[in-house]
Amino acid sequence: MNRSIAVRATLGQSNIVQITYVYQQGLLSASDFTDKDATVICRENAFQSGLAIRHVRPQFYSHTIYWLRNASCAGTEQALSGCPIAEKPGRLGHFDDKVTAAVACFNTKGTN
């Protein structure tokens, strides 16, 4: 990803991934959203690891901007802006599947 493009991932209501780009907040599409992407987003928000959740968006998200999809993170990046996002962030419009990316973040790795 172009390092001059500032993308910031934060966690909103129900741990929905919120993307801030050009000072405007939007969402991350759940299209091809993986646990590796979730781990990077959780790491950016001071957690050690994360799991991807496909969140069926409520009606009040129907007019929300989607900035990104297909983050393609390796899982080792420190922030979403370090992932090799294939396309420049931009308004992606609305998706028929009405599913947005959310995460479950943890401060432990693996199982006991």
MOQUIGI-V519397 format. One record per backbone hydrogen bond with DSSP energy under -1.0 kcal/mol. NH is the residue of the N-H (numbers start at 0). CO is the residue of the C=O. E is the energy in kcal/mol with one decimal. If there is no record, write none. Layout:
BEGIN
NH CO E
NH CO E
END
This chain:
BEGIN
4 1 -1.8
7 19 -1.5
9 17 -2.4
11 15 -2.7
14 11 -1.9
15 12 -1.4
16 100 -2.5
17 9 -3.0
18 25 -2.3
19 7 -2.4
20 23 -2.3
23 20 -1.9
25 18 -2.4
26 64 -2.5
28 67 -3.0
29 98 -1.2
32 29 -1.9
37 33 -2.2
38 34 -2.6
39 35 -1.8
40 36 -2.3
41 37 -2.8
42 38 -2.6
43 39 -2.4
45 42 -1.7
46 41 -2.3
47 105 -1.7
48 105 -2.0
50 103 -2.1
52 101 -2.7
54 99 -2.8
56 97 -2.2
60 57 -2.0
61 58 -2.3
63 60 -1.9
66 26 -2.2
67 26 -1.1
69 30 -1.4
81 78 -1.9
82 79 -1.8
84 82 -2.3
89 66 -1.8
91 65 -2.9
97 94 -1.2
99 54 -3.0
100 27 -2.7
101 52 -2.4
102 14 -2.1
103 50 -1.9
105 48 -2.6
END
